[in-house]
Amino acid sequence: MSKREQEIIAAAAEIFKEKGYQAATTRDIAAAVGIQQATLYYYVSSKEELLYLVVREPMMRLYVQMEEIVKASVPTRRKIELDIQAHLAAFDDSYPHMFVFIQELPNVVTALPDRLGEFPGRYQHLWEDILQQGMTTAELRTDLDPVATTLMILGMCNWMSRWYRKGGRLDTTTLAKQYASAVLDGIVARPGRAPC
């Protein structure tokens, strides 16, 4: 990928973050890079392609990390801690790209059905697999609904996109520890505890 392409993708990420995907235009992105709109189309074919390029790499990296964690020979508690750490760290490592993915998830699904449309569901299933593993081994409460619990965890993690700022008072490592503790203290099985 050329330096110019990297500049265009970075500019698109910032503009999608600030204006939203629907309101942003390729003219805005071209202006941010200092090129003509027509020149932009030499590098990308459409705004949809720009959305894909903005979110593809960070999401694929996160998905690969999650697959490795699912297969790891570690206790379920540790898998959940690692998953939350990876998810939140992506906000730092790939800001504002991850912010755009979360903010524009409906547009990712509808504008990119052949490229990333199935990705959110596949990612969710990895979380469900880990919870099911923990329920099977009795590390987690057996009365959990894996789908609802996954959505709860992802909702908590993804809401961070509304208030988190890189370099702010709390870093993602600190937040991940607090999030993991809050989740696990509520779903880890305890000896002698009857299901609700």
N, C-alpha and C positions, 0 to 999 in steps of 0.2 A: 504494500500500500504506500502510495507516495505521500510526501509531506503535505501537499495540498489536500489530498483526500482526508488525511487525518485532521487538518484544520477545518474542513467542511463538516466532518462528523462532530467534532468538538463544538463548533458553532451551532449546529443543529440541536445538539443536546441542551445547550444553554437556552436557546430560543424556545424549544419545546417545553423546557422547565418553566420559563418565565411566562410565555403566552399560552401554552397548551397547544397540543398538536393541531386541533381544528383551526385555531385562530392564526397559527404561524403560517408563513408563506415561504416559498422558495426565494422570493425576492428579499425577504428579511434575512435569510441565511446567506445569500450571496452578498448582500451589503455588509454583513458582519465579517465576512472573509475579505471583502474589498475587491470583489469581482462582479462582472455583469451576470444577470440572471441566465442569459444564454450560455455563458461559460460554465455555469454550475452544471448544466445538463450534459456537458462533456464528461463530467465525472460521475453523475448519478442520473438515473432515468426519471425519477419522480420523488415526491415528498414521501410516499409510502416506502420507497427504497431507503430513504434517509432514516425513517423511523426504524426500519429493520437494522440498518447499520449501527444506529445508536444503541439499541438494546441487545443485539445478538451476542456479542462477545461476553459481556458480564453475566448474562443469563446462562449461556452455555458453560462457562467456567463454574458457576454455582451448581448447575445440574450435575456436572461431572463430580464435583466435591460431594454432593449429596449421594450419588450412586456409590462412591467409595465408602462413605460412612455407613450406609445401609448394609454393605457387605462386611464391614469390619467386625472382628471378633472381640468386641468390647461390650460391657453391660449397656442395656438400653438407656439408663440414665446418662451415661457418657455420650451415647449417640445423640441424644436430644440436646445436651450441652453443646456438642460440636456442631450440630445443625444450626442452632440459634446463633452461635458464634460466626459461622460461615455466612449466614443470611445477613446478619447485621454488619459484618466486616465488608460485605459487598457494597454497602452504602458509602464507606470510606474509600475503598479501593477503586470504585467505579462511579464516583459522584461527578456529574449529575445523571449519568446514564441509568443507574438503578432507580433514581427518583422518577425519571421519565417512564421507565417500565411500569412502576407501581401506579403512577398518576394516570398513565395512558393505557392501562390494561385493556379496557373495552375496545379501544382503537387498535391495539396490537392484535387482538383476536379477530376483529372484523376487517381490518385493512391488510392483515398478513395471514390469512387463513392457511395458505399452503406452506408458509415458512415457519411461523411461530404460533399459529392458532391453537395447536394441541399442547403447546408447551406448559401453560399453567396447570392443566389437568394432570399431565405427566409428573410435574413437580409435586403437586398435591399428593399424588399416589405414593411417592417415595416417603413422604411424611407418614401417610397412613400405614405403610409397610412397617416402619419403625415402631409405631404405636402398637400395631398388631403383634409384632415380635415380642414386645414387652408384656403384652397381655397374655400371650401364649406361655411365656416363661414365668408368669406371675410376678414380674418385676413392677408392673403397673396394675392399677385397679382393673379388675375384669369387667366392671360395669360401664367402662368408658365406651362412648360411641367414637370410633376412630375418625370418621369423617367430620363430625362436629368439633371434636377436640383439635383436629388438624386446622380447621378453619379458625378456631379460637386463637391458636398459636400464631398462625400466619397473619390474622387480623391484627394481633398485638404487635408483631414484628413490622408489618407493613405500614401501620399507622405512624411509625417513626418518621416516615417520609414527610409527614405534615409539619413536624416541628424540629427534626434533627438538622443541625448544621455542622459540617466538617470543621474541626478546630474549635468547637464550642466547649462548654463547661464539662460535658460528659462525653467520653470517647466510646466507641462501639465495644471495646473489650469490657469496660465497666458495665455498660448497659446489658451486654450479653450475659454476664454473670448474674445481674439482678433479674433479668427476664427468665433465665433458666431456673433460678431459685424459686421465683414466683410460680412458674409452671409446675415444676417437679414437686414442690411441697404440696401441691394440690392433687397430683395424679399418681404419685409413687405409692405402691401397695405397702400397707403397714401391718405387721403381725397383729392378729386379734381384731382387726377392724372389719366389721361387717359391711358388705356392699350396701349402697344407698338404695 
